[in-house]
Amino acid sequence: MCGGLEFLKRKSEEGSLGLLPPDFEIIRVTFPNPKAALRVDSDKDLWLPWGRRKEEAGDWPEGGWARAESLTKAYWTRWEPELMTLFPSRWMEKDRGGKSHWFELESGLGIACLSLQAAPGRPLYVVTVAAPPDFLDIHDRMPRIVAGFEVR
């Protein structure tokens, strides 16, 4: 599925003419956090809420995930869905025992998300696919990894 995402945020543009590694801050977001938001634009530092929790009022879908196979169905249309790509540095899934497993994303790869344009705050849902056999000991779903354009 995807229980968490980690983003790298540049603290400052200053450095010694690119000879030293840039100064980055790691921002880790996990879905259970009621204030969880995901970065959709690193240049503008724009963050949108991640899904909807059970305790949140609203008529848009509960949870933070959208199965890839459901995207062609009418279910999502009333909220004017828009596919986007997020560019975290890592993603996380918990196994059945509750242990967190973090996975690096190579530069140029992203995670597909669905943004509900007609829902308050334009919440994001991580698009998930069936996990390959070698991942099934962790979870039966994982985020859809896509080729993107942002380079870290």
GIUR-V915042 format. One record per backbone hydrogen bond with DSSP energy under -1.0 kcal/mol. NH is the residue of the N-H (numbers start at 1). CO is the residue of the C=O. E is the energy in kcal/mol with one decimal. If there is no record, write none. Layout:
# GIUR-V915042
NH/CO/E
NH/CO/E
This chain:
# GIUR-V915042
3/92/-2.4
4/92/-1.3
5/29/-2.5
6/90/-2.5
7/27/-3.0
9/25/-2.8
11/23/-3.4
17/15/-1.1
19/16/-2.1
25/9/-3.1
27/7/-3.0
29/5/-3.2
31/3/-2.1
33/30/-1.3
36/33/-2.1
38/48/-3.0
40/46/-2.7
41/46/-1.4
46/41/-2.0
48/38/-2.4
50/36/-2.4
51/124/-1.6
52/63/-2.4
56/53/-1.7
63/52/-3.8
66/126/-2.5
68/128/-3.0
70/67/-1.9
71/68/-1.3
73/70/-1.5
79/76/-1.9
80/77/-2.0
82/115/-1.9
84/113/-2.7
86/111/-2.7
89/6/-3.1
90/6/-1.4
91/103/-2.2
92/4/-2.6
93/101/-2.1
95/99/-2.3
98/95/-2.2
101/93/-2.3
103/91/-3.2
105/89/-2.6
108/150/-1.0
109/106/-2.0
110/146/-3.1
111/86/-2.3
112/144/-2.4
113/84/-2.7
114/125/-2.7
115/82/-2.9
116/123/-2.4
117/80/-1.8
117/115/-1.1
118/79/-2.6
119/116/-1.3
122/119/-2.4
124/49/-2.9
125/114/-2.1
126/64/-2.5
127/112/-2.5
128/66/-2.2
129/142/-2.9
131/140/-2.3
135/132/-2.2
138/135/-2.4
139/135/-1.9
142/129/-2.1
144/127/-2.7
146/110/-2.5
148/108/-3.5
